[in-house]
Amino acid sequence: MIKRIATAVALIPIVLLLVLSAPVPLLAVVAAGVALITVHEFLSLTRAYGIQPFLKPTYLFTALFFVLLAVSPAGDKPLLTTAILIYSVGFAAAIAPFVFLTIGMHREQLTNAYPAASASVFAFAYIAVPLGFLVQLRQQPSGAYLVTYLLLVVWAGDIFAYFAGRSLGRHFMSPRISPKKTWEGALASLIASVLVGITFYHYSLPISSLLLRVHLIQPRDGVFALQQPPLWPTLWLSAALNVAAQLGDLVESLIKRGAGVKDSGAILPGHGGMLDRIDALLFAAPVLWYYAAWHVMQ
């Protein structure tokens, strides 16, 4: 418990400072580092399924994807950055199976080629693409505020699920996949995410103004509309992000349960591996990205 809290206290300010103030290329570099660590953990898990993964080719493919995001020529043009991300993801997803199966041709045992290629393609789609969405979300109008909102909603849900589940949990949600998760914890998580999301957007103008005064954001990265954001869209969006985050957590538990391990790694004391820490974000980030991109396209 103490290690878990200490790690969170140390990391949360660093993450928020990066989200609010870091230039997009630097954010892409940091996201690439997180993606590479997480991909490594995931590929290590696949060994328990009898797969001999392509390590270096998967790392290279993932890194090149983030290089495209870091050197995007679109600058501060949200429509163009959104289009570039869509084209990059579409192209990468289309060629990934062929790239990794071509590499698999050099395997001594050809029966290992397809499982290894599948693991690499899945690692890219499951880890790199959602983190890419997170980087491009930062480039949207009010991008820093949106990413901060996403993190707070996901973190609030995670914290309340953990403590409410431990103290009030009686009805297990999915004991075969995640023995400690309960419906009581899931409900507390949903309520917490919705309340935090609504509160954060209700005070969006004063929060953005404060962040601007202390030079943590630029004007385009905050919410400065004088009109109060509507309640119901914020409520439903916060609820959708929470559900996506909880599904992300369950999906990672499924992968670990199949591999017969408790944690994906040990890089974060009290939390396990990087995949253990960002599993919820991997499902929630694309949901918010789609919502923000849809608004930009209007």
C-alpha positions, 0 to 999 in steps of 0.5 A: 500500500505504502509503495503504491501511494508513494509511486503515485505521489511521485509520478502524478505531478511529473505526468501532469507537468508533461501533459500541460507544458511539454511541446508535442514532439517531447510528449511524443518521445515520452509516449514512445518510451512508455509504449516501448516499455509496455510492448516489451512487457506484453511480448514477455507475457506472450511467451507464456502462451508458447509464442516466441515473439519478434522483439526488435522488429516490434520495437522498431515498428512502434518507434517509427510510428511515434517518430511520425507523430513527433515530426508531423509538419501540421503544427497547430492545425488540428484538422491536419494533425488528425488527418495525418494520424488517421492516415498513419494508423491506417497505413501502419495497420494495413502493412503490419501483418505483411511486415511481421509475416515477412520477417517470420519467413526467416524463422527456422520453424515456420509454425512459430511465424504466424503466432509471433506476427500476430503478437506483434500486430496486436501489440501495435494495435493494443498499445502503440495506437492508443498512446498515439491517439493520446499524443494527437489529442494533446494537439486538439483545441483545449488539448492539454485540458482534455488530456488532464480531464481524461487522466483525472477521470480514469485515476478517480475511477481507479482509486475509488474502485480499489478502496471501495472494492476492498471495504465494501465489495461483496459481489465479484464481477469476474472471478475467473479473470480478476478475482478481487474486482467487485460490482460495488467497486465498479459502481463506486468507480463509475460514480467517482469518474462522473463526479470528477468529470462534471466538476472539472468541466464545471470549473473549466474556465477558472481552472484554465485561467489559473493554469494560464496565469502560472504559465503551465498552458498556452491559451489554445490548450485551455477552456476559455468559453464564457458559456458553461459547458452543458451538463449531460454530454459531460456526464455521458462522456465521463461515464463512457470513459469510465466504462472503457477504462474498466474494460481496459483493466479487465482485458489486461487481467485476462491476458495476465490470467492466461499467462499465469502472472500477477503483474506485467512487470516490476518497473513501478513499485506497488503498481507492477509493470507499465502495462498494469498502470496504463491498461485503463488508458489504452481503452479510454484514450481512443474514446475521448480522441474520437469525441474530440476529433468529431467536434473538430470535424464539425 
